[in-house]
Amino acid sequence: MGFSACNKEEKDLLINTKWKLVGFVDVEIGEIKEAEPTSVECENCYTLTFKKYQKWEGRSSSNSMEGKYKINYNKHNICLFNGKGFMTEVGEFSDGNLYVKSLRQVDFFSIQENELKLYYNNKQNYLLYKSQ
């Protein structure tokens, strides 16, 4: 899966950053659903780390994930590509399946000082992350 809008022309501001999911946001009604299990219950759940060479790794409710990504800062496109253990739903609990399904659909982002939004579902929803 990929998007032609993604290219490698800009400096990648995501390198060496780590993010923790706060919750799932419905843009239309402006509501946020906190991800379960919560940070208190599962410190390592729902994390994303962006590394050198456009590599990423993360954790769902119960599985490790990794792959490559491409990003276009001008168009705010981000593309996550398959890697070892990429976004499996096997053994997920609580919001794990919703997280994996949502992450698979991400194609747009916005980033601010300590906040990352990964949009999916035609920008009707986004995953809200805080920097770690």
Secondary structure as GFF3:
##gff-version 3
##sequence-region A 1 132
A	DSSP	beta_strand	17	26	.	.	.	ID=ss1
A	DSSP	beta_strand	31	34	.	.	.	ID=ss2
A	DSSP	beta_strand	47	51	.	.	.	ID=ss3
A	DSSP	three_ten_helix	52	54	.	.	.	ID=ss4
A	DSSP	beta_strand	55	59	.	.	.	ID=ss5
A	DSSP	beta_strand	64	72	.	.	.	ID=ss6
A	DSSP	beta_strand	77	81	.	.	.	ID=ss7
A	DSSP	alpha_helix	96	105	.	.	.	ID=ss8
A	DSSP	beta_strand	108	112	.	.	.	ID=ss9
A	DSSP	beta_strand	115	120	.	.	.	ID=ss10
A	DSSP	beta_strand	125	131	.	.	.	ID=ss11
###
